[in-house]
């Protein structure tokens, strides 16, 4: 997992924050004293150190970042008429020595193996004295640990509000959306993994599916089980179906508008094709919604079992739920491939709409339903057209003996046990 660099901070935005936090910022006498380099005993400069440390944290918190560029902090954030505080290098060094600043190299790589992470933690414990070393000029990115801890706590709080279990498995996209910035997400995940509050997951098949298991309670994560990878695959499938159902809904609405637009332009053949397409999309949506409901039911059953802290029971219920709801990964794969085609079709519909006169598409939303029914009646009354329907998967129970169904579905979770990175 790579992490993108933090965005550059606008000097005007930082200046506004500083003036809001420091009311006497423009006082020349006070500013001159604050900008001096540290000298003498620690007690002599301790108050100024606390001032600059707290101000750095406040600015970063207002900017919504926990990783900052050292060059910006030194040369831009607190510049007054081209002058910068002479003590900032010492402030950053003291923050590093006190543990308020982390370097990227000190964080664990979430995608590394479990053994490597254990050895890395042991090495950090043994080499704890190293924190008194000097921050090199080449260290451009500094991680503010207090803000990193706040971000990690907010992620866990957000997830805990939507899960009633002690742990949860989510996709990497979901984790990044909670963190708002992909670069910050990588840093937060590294920190959580280092604290044993999270574990990176990946499934390698045709697509690489990345996810995270997070502990939502005070205790650390236990070992990762095969069920976690199965749950990740199902959660990823759920998100994929939800996203694509939105595409289908948009295509359905546009097909109806295109039917009315084509009819207004006198092209009844094109209007009828759009009507048939809208009906097919409606049937497809019902089929995909049914699959989504079945997958969500399986996840709910597994979560209910996990909430009782009975992992073995959760695995058994997962297998049984897969049987009861007749979910196979081949079926999921077929549906997702078909849904991908809707994305391309959506582009074609958009292009067709753009080529039509704007007056033809000038239809109020509330008038579409009534006009569409009239159009259907008129076109169907003129010419009989064969109804085109998408093939619907046959009932598994009707096509296969109960014994064969049970045997096949009992192996479903085994099929999901893909190679974990």
Secondary structure, DSSP 4 states (H G I P E B T S, - for coil): ---PPPPPPPHHHHHHHHHHH-TTTT-HHHHHHHHSPP-S-HHHHHHHHHHHHHHHHHHHHHHT-SEEEHHHIIIIIT-BTTB--TTHHHHHHHHHHTTSEEEGGGS--TTS-HHHHHHHHHHHHHTGGGGGSPPPTT--EEEEHHHHHHHHHHHHHHHHTT--SSEEEEEHHHHHHHHSSHHHHHHHHHHHHHTTSEEEEEEESSSEEEEEEEE-SSSPP----HHHHHHHHHHHHHHHHHHHHHHHHHHHHHHHHHHHHHHHTT-HHHHHHHHHHHHHHHHHHHHHHHHHHHHHHHHHHHHHHHTTT-HHHHHHHHHHHHHHTT--HHHHHHHHHHHHHHHHHHHHHHHHHHHS-GGGG---HHHHHHHHHHHHHHHHHH---PPP-PPPPPPHHHHS-HHHHHHHHHTHHHHH-PEE-
